[in-house]
Amino acid sequence: MQNIHDNEIVSYTVDLQKSKITFQTLGGKDNSVPVMIEFIDVLAHMFETQLQGSINE
């Protein structure tokens, strides 16, 4: 499994019909490698303390 802890979040989408959240991130050396992260069977979501500029809504 790839380490994603320090990836930079570029954007995310929430698909309520498919119960899925998808994050587009940048990781690897110098945050230059695009990485997609998907959560499936999601019932709800809340991003309480996002960093300004880290998520484009």
mmCIF file of the N, C-alpha and C atoms, coordinates in Angstrom:
data_MODEL
# 
_entry.id   MODEL 
# 
loop_
_atom_site.group_PDB 
_atom_site.id 
_atom_site.type_symbol 
_atom_site.label_atom_id 
_atom_site.label_alt_id 
_atom_site.label_comp_id 
_atom_site.label_asym_id 
_atom_site.label_entity_id 
_atom_site.label_seq_id 
_atom_site.pdbx_PDB_ins_code 
_atom_site.Cartn_x 
_atom_site.Cartn_y 
_atom_site.Cartn_z 
_atom_site.occupancy 
_atom_site.B_iso_or_equiv 
_atom_site.pdbx_formal_charge 
_atom_site.auth_seq_id 
_atom_site.auth_comp_id 
_atom_site.auth_asym_id 
_atom_site.auth_atom_id 
_atom_site.pdbx_PDB_model_num 
ATOM 1   N N  . MET A 1 1  ? 0.847   -1.182 0.000  1.00 0.00 ? 1  MET A N  1 
ATOM 2   C CA . MET A 1 1  ? 0.000   0.000  0.000  1.00 0.00 ? 1  MET A CA 1 
ATOM 3   C C  . MET A 1 1  ? 0.888   1.240  0.000  1.00 0.00 ? 1  MET A C  1 
ATOM 4   N N  . GLN A 1 2  ? 0.498   2.214  -0.787 1.00 0.00 ? 2  GLN A N  1 
ATOM 5   C CA . GLN A 1 2  ? 1.247   3.459  -0.909 1.00 0.00 ? 2  GLN A CA 1 
ATOM 6   C C  . GLN A 1 2  ? 0.975   4.362  0.291  1.00 0.00 ? 2  GLN A C  1 
ATOM 7   N N  . ASN A 1 3  ? 2.035   5.018  0.800  1.00 0.00 ? 3  ASN A N  1 
ATOM 8   C CA . ASN A 1 3  ? 1.878   5.961  1.901  1.00 0.00 ? 3  ASN A CA 1 
ATOM 9   C C  . ASN A 1 3  ? 1.270   7.256  1.359  1.00 0.00 ? 3  ASN A C  1 
ATOM 10  N N  . ILE A 1 4  ? 0.134   7.657  1.894  1.00 0.00 ? 4  ILE A N  1 
ATOM 11  C CA . ILE A 1 4  ? -0.553  8.862  1.413  1.00 0.00 ? 4  ILE A CA 1 
ATOM 12  C C  . ILE A 1 4  ? -0.642  9.946  2.482  1.00 0.00 ? 4  ILE A C  1 
ATOM 13  N N  . HIS A 1 5  ? -0.034  9.717  3.633  1.00 0.00 ? 5  HIS A N  1 
ATOM 14  C CA . HIS A 1 5  ? -0.184  10.620 4.775  1.00 0.00 ? 5  HIS A CA 1 
ATOM 15  C C  . HIS A 1 5  ? 0.174   12.059 4.446  1.00 0.00 ? 5  HIS A C  1 
ATOM 16  N N  . ASP A 1 6  ? 1.253   12.286 3.723  1.00 0.00 ? 6  ASP A N  1 
ATOM 17  C CA . ASP A 1 6  ? 1.715   13.647 3.446  1.00 0.00 ? 6  ASP A CA 1 
ATOM 18  C C  . ASP A 1 6  ? 1.288   14.162 2.071  1.00 0.00 ? 6  ASP A C  1 
ATOM 19  N N  . ASN A 1 7  ? 0.389   13.452 1.403  1.00 0.00 ? 7  ASN A N  1 
ATOM 20  C CA . ASN A 1 7  ? -0.083  13.923 0.101  1.00 0.00 ? 7  ASN A CA 1 
ATOM 21  C C  . ASN A 1 7  ? -0.817  15.252 0.241  1.00 0.00 ? 7  ASN A C  1 
ATOM 22  N N  . GLU A 1 8  ? -0.731  16.064 -0.796 1.00 0.00 ? 8  GLU A N  1 
ATOM 23  C CA . GLU A 1 8  ? -1.459  17.325 -0.859 1.00 0.00 ? 8  GLU A CA 1 
ATOM 24  C C  . GLU A 1 8  ? -2.798  17.074 -1.540 1.00 0.00 ? 8  GLU A C  1 
ATOM 25  N N  . ILE A 1 9  ? -3.891  17.449 -0.888 1.00 0.00 ? 9  ILE A N  1 
ATOM 26  C CA . ILE A 1 9  ? -5.217  17.285 -1.488 1.00 0.00 ? 9  ILE A CA 1 
ATOM 27  C C  . ILE A 1 9  ? -5.427  18.407 -2.483 1.00 0.00 ? 9  ILE A C  1 
ATOM 28  N N  . VAL A 1 10 ? -5.714  18.040 -3.721 1.00 0.00 ? 10 VAL A N  1 
ATOM 29  C CA . VAL A 1 10 ? -5.941  19.008 -4.781 1.00 0.00 ? 10 VAL A CA 1 
ATOM 30  C C  . VAL A 1 10 ? -7.435  19.299 -4.911 1.00 0.00 ? 10 VAL A C  1 
ATOM 31  N N  . SER A 1 11 ? -8.247  18.234 -4.902 1.00 0.00 ? 11 SER A N  1 
ATOM 32  C CA . SER A 1 11 ? -9.693  18.390 -5.006 1.00 0.00 ? 11 SER A CA 1 
ATOM 33  C C  . SER A 1 11 ? -10.367 17.123 -4.503 1.00 0.00 ? 11 SER A C  1 
ATOM 34  N N  . TYR A 1 12 ? -11.679 17.212 -4.323 1.00 0.00 ? 12 TYR A N  1 
ATOM 35  C CA . TYR A 1 12 ? -12.451 16.028 -3.978 1.00 0.00 ? 12 TYR A CA 1 
ATOM 36  C C  . TYR A 1 12 ? -13.832 16.133 -4.585 1.00 0.00 ? 12 TYR A C  1 
ATOM 37  N N  . THR A 1 13 ? -14.458 14.971 -4.787 1.00 0.00 ? 13 THR A N  1 
ATOM 38  C CA . THR A 1 13 ? -15.842 14.926 -5.248 1.00 0.00 ? 13 THR A CA 1 
ATOM 39  C C  . THR A 1 13 ? -16.624 14.000 -4.329 1.00 0.00 ? 13 THR A C  1 
ATOM 40  N N  . VAL A 1 14 ? -17.876 14.363 -4.117 1.00 0.00 ? 14 VAL A N  1 
ATOM 41  C CA . VAL A 1 14 ? -18.785 13.549 -3.311 1.00 0.00 ? 14 VAL A CA 1 
ATOM 42  C C  . VAL A 1 14 ? -19.918 13.121 -4.229 1.00 0.00 ? 14 VAL A C  1 
ATOM 43  N N  . ASP A 1 15 ? -20.062 11.814 -4.429 1.00 0.00 ? 15 ASP A N  1 
ATOM 44  C CA . ASP A 1 15 ? -21.134 11.259 -5.271 1.00 0.00 ? 15 ASP A CA 1 
ATOM 45  C C  . ASP A 1 15 ? -22.156 10.614 -4.343 1.00 0.00 ? 15 ASP A C  1 
ATOM 46  N N  . LEU A 1 16 ? -23.233 11.335 -4.078 1.00 0.00 ? 16 LEU A N  1 
ATOM 47  C CA . LEU A 1 16 ? -24.240 10.839 -3.131 1.00 0.00 ? 16 LEU A CA 1 
ATOM 48  C C  . LEU A 1 16 ? -25.002 9.641  -3.674 1.00 0.00 ? 16 LEU A C  1 
ATOM 49  N N  . GLN A 1 17 ? -25.230 9.592  -4.981 1.00 0.00 ? 17 GLN A N  1 
ATOM 50  C CA . GLN A 1 17 ? -25.954 8.459  -5.560 1.00 0.00 ? 17 GLN A CA 1 
ATOM 51  C C  . GLN A 1 17 ? -25.147 7.160  -5.465 1.00 0.00 ? 17 GLN A C  1 
ATOM 52  N N  . LYS A 1 18 ? -23.842 7.254  -5.628 1.00 0.00 ? 18 LYS A N  1 
ATOM 53  C CA . LYS A 1 18 ? -22.987 6.059  -5.573 1.00 0.00 ? 18 LYS A CA 1 
ATOM 54  C C  . LYS A 1 18 ? -22.336 5.862  -4.209 1.00 0.00 ? 18 LYS A C  1 
ATOM 55  N N  . SER A 1 19 ? -22.641 6.735  -3.247 1.00 0.00 ? 19 SER A N  1 
ATOM 56  C CA . SER A 1 19 ? -22.083 6.666  -1.892 1.00 0.00 ? 19 SER A CA 1 
ATOM 57  C C  . SER A 1 19 ? -20.558 6.587  -1.921 1.00 0.00 ? 19 SER A C  1 
ATOM 58  N N  . LYS A 1 20 ? -19.956 7.541  -2.643 1.00 0.00 ? 20 LYS A N  1 
ATOM 59  C CA . LYS A 1 20 ? -18.511 7.491  -2.855 1.00 0.00 ? 20 LYS A CA 1 
ATOM 60  C C  . LYS A 1 20 ? -17.910 8.894  -2.736 1.00 0.00 ? 20 LYS A C  1 
ATOM 61  N N  . ILE A 1 21 ? -16.734 8.971  -2.088 1.00 0.00 ? 21 ILE A N  1 
ATOM 62  C CA . ILE A 1 21 ? -15.940 10.197 -2.053 1.00 0.00 ? 21 ILE A CA 1 
ATOM 63  C C  . ILE A 1 21 ? -14.610 9.897  -2.722 1.00 0.00 ? 21 ILE A C  1 
ATOM 64  N N  . THR A 1 22 ? -14.204 10.763 -3.642 1.00 0.00 ? 22 THR A N  1 
ATOM 65  C CA . THR A 1 22 ? -12.944 10.591 -4.360 1.00 0.00 ? 22 THR A CA 1 
ATOM 66  C C  . THR A 1 22 ? -12.064 11.818 -4.137 1.00 0.00 ? 22 THR A C  1 
ATOM 67  N N  . PHE A 1 23 ? -10.825 11.574 -3.707 1.00 0.00 ? 23 PHE A N  1 
ATOM 68  C CA . PHE A 1 23 ? -9.843  12.632 -3.528 1.00 0.00 ? 23 PHE A CA 1 
ATOM 69  C C  . PHE A 1 23 ? -8.809  12.554 -4.641 1.00 0.00 ? 23 PHE A C  1 
ATOM 70  N N  . GLN A 1 24 ? -8.484  13.700 -5.226 1.00 0.00 ? 24 GLN A N  1 
ATOM 71  C CA . GLN A 1 24 ? -7.356  13.823 -6.142 1.00 0.00 ? 24 GLN A CA 1 
ATOM 72  C C  . GLN A 1 24 ? -6.238  14.462 -5.327 1.00 0.00 ? 24 GLN A C  1 
ATOM 73  N N  . THR A 1 25 ? -5.096  13.763 -5.212 1.00 0.00 ? 25 THR A N  1 
ATOM 74  C CA . THR A 1 25 ? -3.993  14.260 -4.409 1.00 0.00 ? 25 THR A CA 1 
ATOM 75  C C  . THR A 1 25 ? -2.701  14.232 -5.212 1.00 0.00 ? 25 THR A C  1 
ATOM 76  N N  . LEU A 1 26 ? -1.700  14.884 -4.648 1.00 0.00 ? 26 LEU A N  1 
ATOM 77  C CA . LEU A 1 26 ? -0.354  14.827 -5.199 1.00 0.00 ? 26 LEU A CA 1 
ATOM 78  C C  . LEU A 1 26 ? 0.566   14.277 -4.120 1.00 0.00 ? 26 LEU A C  1 
ATOM 79  N N  . GLY A 1 27 ? 1.373   13.289 -4.487 1.00 0.00 ? 27 GLY A N  1 
ATOM 80  C CA . GLY A 1 27 ? 2.275   12.676 -3.528 1.00 0.00 ? 27 GLY A CA 1 
ATOM 81  C C  . GLY A 1 27 ? 3.629   12.421 -4.155 1.00 0.00 ? 27 GLY A C  1 
ATOM 82  N N  . GLY A 1 28 ? 4.402   11.585 -3.493 1.00 0.00 ? 28 GLY A N  1 
ATOM 83  C CA . GLY A 1 28 ? 5.722   11.266 -4.003 1.00 0.00 ? 28 GLY A CA 1 
ATOM 84  C C  . GLY A 1 28 ? 6.698   12.403 -3.792 1.00 0.00 ? 28 GLY A C  1 
ATOM 85  N N  . LYS A 1 29 ? 7.847   12.302 -4.440 1.00 0.00 ? 29 LYS A N  1 
ATOM 86  C CA . LYS A 1 29 ? 8.880   13.325 -4.306 1.00 0.00 ? 29 LYS A CA 1 
ATOM 87  C C  . LYS A 1 29 ? 8.355   14.655 -4.848 1.00 0.00 ? 29 LYS A C  1 
ATOM 88  N N  . ASP A 1 30 ? 8.462   15.695 -4.042 1.00 0.00 ? 30 ASP A N  1 
ATOM 89  C CA . ASP A 1 30 ? 8.030   17.043 -4.406 1.00 0.00 ? 30 ASP A CA 1 
ATOM 90  C C  . ASP A 1 30 ? 6.538   17.129 -4.739 1.00 0.00 ? 30 ASP A C  1 
ATOM 91  N N  . ASN A 1 31 ? 5.728   16.229 -4.204 1.00 0.00 ? 31 ASN A N  1 
ATOM 92  C CA . ASN A 1 31 ? 4.285   16.217 -4.481 1.00 0.00 ? 31 ASN A CA 1 
ATOM 93  C C  . ASN A 1 31 ? 4.008   16.355 -5.974 1.00 0.00 ? 31 ASN A C  1 
ATOM 94  N N  . SER A 1 32 ? 4.639   15.494 -6.768 1.00 0.00 ? 32 SER A N  1 
ATOM 95  C CA . SER A 1 32 ? 4.504   15.575 -8.223 1.00 0.00 ? 32 SER A CA 1 
ATOM 96  C C  . SER A 1 32 ? 3.792   14.371 -8.831 1.00 0.00 ? 32 SER A C  1 
ATOM 97  N N  . VAL A 1 33 ? 3.422   13.393 -7.999 1.00 0.00 ? 33 VAL A N  1 
ATOM 98  C CA . VAL A 1 33 ? 2.784   12.180 -8.499 1.00 0.00 ? 33 VAL A CA 1 
ATOM 99  C C  . VAL A 1 33 ? 1.282   12.234 -8.198 1.00 0.00 ? 33 VAL A C  1 
ATOM 100 N N  . PRO A 1 34 ? 0.417   12.241 -9.236 1.00 0.00 ? 34 PRO A N  1 
ATOM 101 C CA . PRO A 1 34 ? -1.029  12.244 -8.985 1.00 0.00 ? 34 PRO A CA 1 
ATOM 102 C C  . PRO A 1 34 ? -1.482  10.911 -8.385 1.00 0.00 ? 34 PRO A C  1 
ATOM 103 N N  . VAL A 1 35 ? -2.274  11.009 -7.319 1.00 0.00 ? 35 VAL A N  1 
ATOM 104 C CA . VAL A 1 35 ? -2.798  9.818  -6.642 1.00 0.00 ? 35 VAL A CA 1 
ATOM 105 C C  . VAL A 1 35 ? -4.283  10.024 -6.397 1.00 0.00 ? 35 VAL A C  1 
ATOM 106 N N  . MET A 1 36 ? -5.116  9.052  -6.818 1.00 0.00 ? 36 MET A N  1 
ATOM 107 C CA . MET A 1 36 ? -6.552  9.110  -6.573 1.00 0.00 ? 36 MET A CA 1 
ATOM 108 C C  . MET A 1 36 ? -6.884  8.180  -5.407 1.00 0.00 ? 36 MET A C  1 
ATOM 109 N N  . ILE A 1 37 ? -7.653  8.682  -4.449 1.00 0.00 ? 37 ILE A N  1 
ATOM 110 C CA . ILE A 1 37 ? -8.061  7.908  -3.275 1.00 0.00 ? 37 ILE A CA 1 
ATOM 111 C C  . ILE A 1 37 ? -9.580  7.873  -3.266 1.00 0.00 ? 37 ILE A C  1 
ATOM 112 N N  . GLU A 1 38 ? -10.159 6.660  -3.183 1.00 0.00 ? 38 GLU A N  1 
ATOM 113 C CA . GLU A 1 38 ? -11.619 6.514  -3.176 1.00 0.00 ? 38 GLU A CA 1 
ATOM 114 C C  . GLU A 1 38 ? -12.092 5.838  -1.904 1.00 0.00 ? 38 GLU A C  1 
ATOM 115 N N  . PHE A 1 39 ? -13.157 6.387  -1.336 1.00 0.00 ? 39 PHE A N  1 
ATOM 116 C CA . PHE A 1 39 ? -13.867 5.776  -0.221 1.00 0.00 ? 39 PHE A CA 1 
ATOM 117 C C  . PHE A 1 39 ? -15.229 5.367  -0.761 1.00 0.00 ? 39 PHE A C  1 
ATOM 118 N N  . ILE A 1 40 ? -15.596 4.101  -0.570 1.00 0.00 ? 40 ILE A N  1 
ATOM 119 C CA . ILE A 1 40 ? -16.877 3.621  -1.087 1.00 0.00 ? 40 ILE A CA 1 
ATOM 120 C C  . ILE A 1 40 ? -17.794 3.233  0.073  1.00 0.00 ? 40 ILE A C  1 
ATOM 121 N N  . ASP A 1 41 ? -19.084 3.135  -0.223 1.00 0.00 ? 41 ASP A N  1 
ATOM 122 C CA . ASP A 1 41 ? -20.114 2.836  0.782  1.00 0.00 ? 41 ASP A CA 1 
ATOM 123 C C  . ASP A 1 41 ? -20.134 3.886  1.895  1.00 0.00 ? 41 ASP A C  1 
ATOM 124 N N  . VAL A 1 42 ? -19.987 5.150  1.522  1.00 0.00 ? 42 VAL A N  1 
ATOM 125 C CA . VAL A 1 42 ? -19.974 6.269  2.464  1.00 0.00 ? 42 VAL A CA 1 
ATOM 126 C C  . VAL A 1 42 ? -21.415 6.695  2.747  1.00 0.00 ? 42 VAL A C  1 
ATOM 127 N N  . LEU A 1 43 ? -21.747 6.806  4.018  1.00 0.00 ? 43 LEU A N  1 
ATOM 128 C CA . LEU A 1 43 ? -23.093 7.231  4.400  1.00 0.00 ? 43 LEU A CA 1 
ATOM 129 C C  . LEU A 1 43 ? -23.182 8.734  4.631  1.00 0.00 ? 43 LEU A C  1 
ATOM 130 N N  . ALA A 1 44 ? -22.099 9.342  5.131  1.00 0.00 ? 44 ALA A N  1 
ATOM 131 C CA . ALA A 1 44 ? -22.086 10.779 5.416  1.00 0.00 ? 44 ALA A CA 1 
ATOM 132 C C  . ALA A 1 44 ? -20.640 11.250 5.427  1.00 0.00 ? 44 ALA A C  1 
ATOM 133 N N  . HIS A 1 45 ? -20.456 12.559 5.337  1.00 0.00 ? 45 HIS A N  1 
ATOM 134 C CA . HIS A 1 45 ? -19.115 13.116 5.412  1.00 0.00 ? 45 HIS A CA 1 
ATOM 135 C C  . HIS A 1 45 ? -19.162 14.491 6.057  1.00 0.00 ? 45 HIS A C  1 
ATOM 136 N N  . MET A 1 46 ? -18.024 14.894 6.668  1.00 0.00 ? 46 MET A N  1 
ATOM 137 C CA . MET A 1 46 ? -17.878 16.216 7.243  1.00 0.00 ? 46 MET A CA 1 
ATOM 138 C C  . MET A 1 46 ? -16.389 16.529 7.310  1.00 0.00 ? 46 MET A C  1 
ATOM 139 N N  . PHE A 1 47 ? -16.004 17.667 6.757  1.00 0.00 ? 47 PHE A N  1 
ATOM 140 C CA . PHE A 1 47 ? -14.627 18.108 6.825  1.00 0.00 ? 47 PHE A CA 1 
ATOM 141 C C  . PHE A 1 47 ? -14.598 19.310 7.761  1.00 0.00 ? 47 PHE A C  1 
ATOM 142 N N  . GLU A 1 48 ? -14.257 19.055 9.018  1.00 0.00 ? 48 GLU A N  1 
ATOM 143 C CA . GLU A 1 48 ? -14.391 20.061 10.061 1.00 0.00 ? 48 GLU A CA 1 
ATOM 144 C C  . GLU A 1 48 ? -13.296 21.118 10.021 1.00 0.00 ? 48 GLU A C  1 
ATOM 145 N N  . THR A 1 49 ? -12.062 20.711 9.891  1.00 0.00 ? 49 THR A N  1 
ATOM 146 C CA . THR A 1 49 ? -10.953 21.659 9.978  1.00 0.00 ? 49 THR A CA 1 
ATOM 147 C C  . THR A 1 49 ? -10.014 21.520 8.788  1.00 0.00 ? 49 THR A C  1 
ATOM 148 N N  . GLN A 1 50 ? -10.516 21.791 7.599  1.00 0.00 ? 50 GLN A N  1 
ATOM 149 C CA . GLN A 1 50 ? -9.672  21.717 6.415  1.00 0.00 ? 50 GLN A CA 1 
ATOM 150 C C  . GLN A 1 50 ? -8.763  22.940 6.358  1.00 0.00 ? 50 GLN A C  1 
ATOM 151 N N  . LEU A 1 51 ? -7.561  22.756 5.842  1.00 0.00 ? 51 LEU A N  1 
ATOM 152 C CA . LEU A 1 51 ? -6.633  23.856 5.684  1.00 0.00 ? 51 LEU A CA 1 
ATOM 153 C C  . LEU A 1 51 ? -7.042  24.707 4.485  1.00 0.00 ? 51 LEU A C  1 
ATOM 154 N N  . GLN A 1 52 ? -7.022  26.003 4.644  1.00 0.00 ? 52 GLN A N  1 
ATOM 155 C CA . GLN A 1 52 ? -7.380  26.896 3.554  1.00 0.00 ? 52 GLN A CA 1 
ATOM 156 C C  . GLN A 1 52 ? -6.471  26.633 2.356  1.00 0.00 ? 52 GLN A C  1 
ATOM 157 N N  . GLY A 1 53 ? -7.090  26.443 1.202  1.00 0.00 ? 53 GLY A N  1 
ATOM 158 C CA . GLY A 1 53 ? -6.328  26.182 -0.008 1.00 0.00 ? 53 GLY A CA 1 
ATOM 159 C C  . GLY A 1 53 ? -6.021  24.721 -0.265 1.00 0.00 ? 53 GLY A C  1 
ATOM 160 N N  . SER A 1 54 ? -6.296  23.844 0.710  1.00 0.00 ? 54 SER A N  1 
ATOM 161 C CA . SER A 1 54 ? -5.973  22.434 0.510  1.00 0.00 ? 54 SER A CA 1 
ATOM 162 C C  . SER A 1 54 ? -7.105  21.683 -0.184 1.00 0.00 ? 54 SER A C  1 
ATOM 163 N N  . ILE A 1 55 ? -8.317  22.204 -0.114 1.00 0.00 ? 55 ILE A N  1 
ATOM 164 C CA . ILE A 1 55 ? -9.459  21.557 -0.766 1.00 0.00 ? 55 ILE A CA 1 
ATOM 165 C C  . ILE A 1 55 ? -10.212 22.607 -1.564 1.00 0.00 ? 55 ILE A C  1 
ATOM 166 N N  . ASN A 1 56 ? -10.401 22.338 -2.846 1.00 0.00 ? 56 ASN A N  1 
ATOM 167 C CA . ASN A 1 56 ? -11.179 23.225 -3.697 1.00 0.00 ? 56 ASN A CA 1 
ATOM 168 C C  . ASN A 1 56 ? -12.595 22.675 -3.797 1.00 0.00 ? 56 ASN A C  1 
ATOM 169 N N  . GLU A 1 57 ? -13.556 23.430 -3.360 1.00 0.00 ? 57 GLU A N  1 
ATOM 170 C CA . GLU A 1 57 ? -14.941 22.959 -3.424 1.00 0.00 ? 57 GLU A CA 1 
ATOM 171 C C  . GLU A 1 57 ? -15.666 23.575 -4.577 1.00 0.00 ? 57 GLU A C  1 
# 
